[in-house]
């Protein structure tokens, strides 16, 4: 299966990690544009999705600096965990929007980051949650922002599973 072999070789190419990094950077910059130019305040779920997107970008940077087995393994772990975690957070956010009684839908105001990673205190302009999880402020092509993020994280997850699967099927190392 030549297709699996080709896809399995993507992690050895810097361009694939660069594309992954640039896509996450574009999403973060878009989120900041929505926040600061359009006045759409991020809720706690948006902040968690932002962190997952940034983590994908950071993971993609590792093999860009040194593309070897260790950095690829760390990048795969970071990419996979962040993409799948982001997908579940986005799905939970969509579920909040579709709740039958939005009065009972609540989300935290302060992010629940570990004590050693208080992003909302270190960089509040990027990680402070100032919006409401139940509000739909932006819709494009019939989908609200959390629904688009489900699509985005689903694509990241499917790509991760496809590349990892092809890599393992071609019996090569990570």
C-alpha positions as CSV (number, residue, x, y, z in Angstrom):
1,X,0.0,0.0,0.0
2,X,1.9,2.9,-1.4
3,X,-0.5,5.5,0.1
4,X,0.1,4.3,3.7
5,X,3.9,4.3,3.1
6,X,3.7,7.9,1.7
7,X,1.5,9.1,4.6
8,X,3.7,7.3,7.1
9,X,6.7,9.2,5.8
10,X,5.1,12.7,6.4
11,X,6.5,13.0,10.0
12,X,10.0,12.7,8.6
13,X,9.4,15.8,6.4
14,X,9.7,19.2,8.0
15,X,6.9,20.6,5.8
16,X,4.3,18.5,7.4
17,X,5.2,19.7,10.9
18,X,5.3,23.3,9.6
19,X,1.8,22.9,8.1
20,X,0.5,21.6,11.5
21,X,2.2,24.5,13.3
22,X,0.9,27.1,10.8
23,X,-2.6,25.8,11.0
24,X,-2.7,26.1,14.8
25,X,-1.1,29.5,14.6
26,X,-3.8,30.6,12.1
27,X,-6.5,29.4,14.5
28,X,-5.1,31.2,17.5
29,X,-4.6,34.4,15.5
30,X,-8.2,34.1,14.3
31,X,-9.4,33.6,17.9
32,X,-7.5,36.7,19.0
33,X,-9.0,38.7,16.0
34,X,-12.5,37.6,17.1
35,X,-11.7,38.6,20.6
36,X,-10.0,41.9,20.1
37,X,-11.4,43.2,16.7
38,X,-14.9,41.8,16.8
39,X,-15.4,42.0,20.5
40,X,-16.4,38.3,21.0
41,X,-15.4,37.5,24.6
42,X,-14.1,33.9,25.1
43,X,-15.7,31.7,27.6
44,X,-13.9,29.1,29.7
45,X,-14.6,26.4,27.1
46,X,-13.1,28.7,24.4
47,X,-10.0,29.2,26.5
48,X,-9.6,25.4,27.0
49,X,-9.9,25.0,23.2
50,X,-7.4,27.8,22.7
51,X,-5.0,26.0,25.0
52,X,-5.5,22.7,23.0
53,X,-4.8,24.5,19.7
54,X,-1.7,26.2,21.1
55,X,-0.5,22.8,22.4
56,X,-0.8,21.3,18.9
57,X,1.3,24.1,17.6
58,X,3.9,23.7,20.3
59,X,4.0,20.0,19.7
60,X,4.6,20.7,15.9
61,X,7.5,22.9,16.7
62,X,9.6,20.1,18.3
63,X,10.4,18.2,15.1
64,X,10.9,21.5,13.3
65,X,13.9,22.2,15.5
66,X,15.2,18.7,15.6
67,X,13.4,16.0,13.6
68,X,14.5,12.7,15.3
69,X,12.7,9.8,16.9
70,X,12.4,11.4,20.3
71,X,11.0,14.7,19.1
72,X,8.6,13.0,16.7
73,X,7.4,10.8,19.6
74,X,6.9,13.8,21.8
75,X,5.2,15.7,19.0
76,X,2.9,12.8,18.2
77,X,1.9,12.5,21.9
78,X,1.3,16.3,22.2
79,X,-0.6,16.4,18.9
80,X,-2.8,13.4,19.7
81,X,-3.6,14.3,23.3
82,X,-4.3,17.9,22.4
83,X,-6.5,17.1,19.3
84,X,-8.6,14.5,21.1
85,X,-8.9,16.6,24.3
86,X,-9.8,19.7,22.2
87,X,-12.5,17.6,20.4
88,X,-14.1,16.5,23.6
89,X,-14.0,20.0,25.0
90,X,-15.6,21.4,21.8
91,X,-18.3,18.7,21.9
92,X,-19.0,19.5,25.6
93,X,-19.3,23.2,24.6
94,X,-21.8,22.3,21.8
95,X,-23.8,20.2,24.2
96,X,-24.0,23.2,26.5
97,X,-25.4,25.3,23.6
98,X,-28.0,22.7,22.8
99,X,-29.2,22.2,26.4
100,X,-32.9,22.0,26.7
101,X,-32.9,24.4,29.7
102,X,-30.0,26.9,29.2
103,X,-30.8,28.4,32.6
104,X,-29.1,25.3,34.2
105,X,-26.0,25.4,31.9
106,X,-23.1,26.8,33.8
107,X,-19.4,27.0,33.2
108,X,-16.6,28.2,35.4
109,X,-15.4,31.8,35.3
110,X,-11.8,31.0,36.2
111,X,-9.9,28.4,34.2
112,X,-9.0,25.3,36.1
113,X,-5.3,25.2,35.2
114,X,-2.8,23.4,37.4
115,X,-1.0,25.5,40.1
116,X,2.2,25.3,38.1
117,X,0.6,26.6,34.9
118,X,-1.6,29.6,35.8
119,X,-1.9,30.9,32.2
120,X,-4.9,33.1,33.1
121,X,-2.8,34.9,35.6
122,X,0.4,35.1,33.6
123,X,-1.3,36.2,30.4
124,X,-4.8,37.3,31.1
125,X,-5.2,39.0,27.7
126,X,-5.1,35.6,26.1
127,X,-6.3,33.1,28.7
128,X,-8.8,35.0,30.9
129,X,-12.4,33.8,30.4
130,X,-14.7,36.8,30.1
131,X,-17.6,35.4,28.1
132,X,-20.6,33.1,28.7
133,X,-20.5,29.5,27.5
134,X,-24.2,29.6,26.5
135,X,-24.0,32.6,24.1
136,X,-23.9,32.2,20.4
137,X,-22.2,35.4,19.1
138,X,-20.9,34.2,15.7
139,X,-22.3,31.8,13.1
140,X,-20.8,30.9,9.7
141,X,-22.4,28.6,7.2
142,X,-25.0,27.6,9.8
143,X,-22.5,26.5,12.5
144,X,-21.6,28.4,15.7
145,X,-18.0,28.7,16.7
146,X,-18.0,25.7,19.1
147,X,-19.4,23.6,16.2
148,X,-16.6,24.7,13.9
149,X,-14.1,23.8,16.6
150,X,-15.6,20.3,16.7
151,X,-14.9,20.1,13.0
152,X,-11.4,21.5,13.4
153,X,-10.4,19.1,16.2
154,X,-12.0,16.2,14.4
155,X,-9.8,17.0,11.4
156,X,-6.7,17.2,13.6
157,X,-7.7,13.9,15.3
158,X,-8.4,12.1,12.1
159,X,-5.1,13.3,10.6
160,X,-3.3,12.2,13.8
161,X,-4.8,8.7,13.7
162,X,-4.2,8.4,9.9
163,X,-0.6,9.4,10.1
164,X,0.1,7.4,13.2
165,X,-1.7,4.4,11.7
166,X,0.1,4.6,8.4
167,X,3.4,5.0,10.2
168,X,2.7,1.9,12.3
169,X,1.4,-0.1,9.3
170,X,4.5,0.7,7.3
171,X,6.4,-0.8,10.3
172,X,8.7,2.2,10.8
173,X,9.6,3.9,14.0
174,X,7.9,7.0,15.2
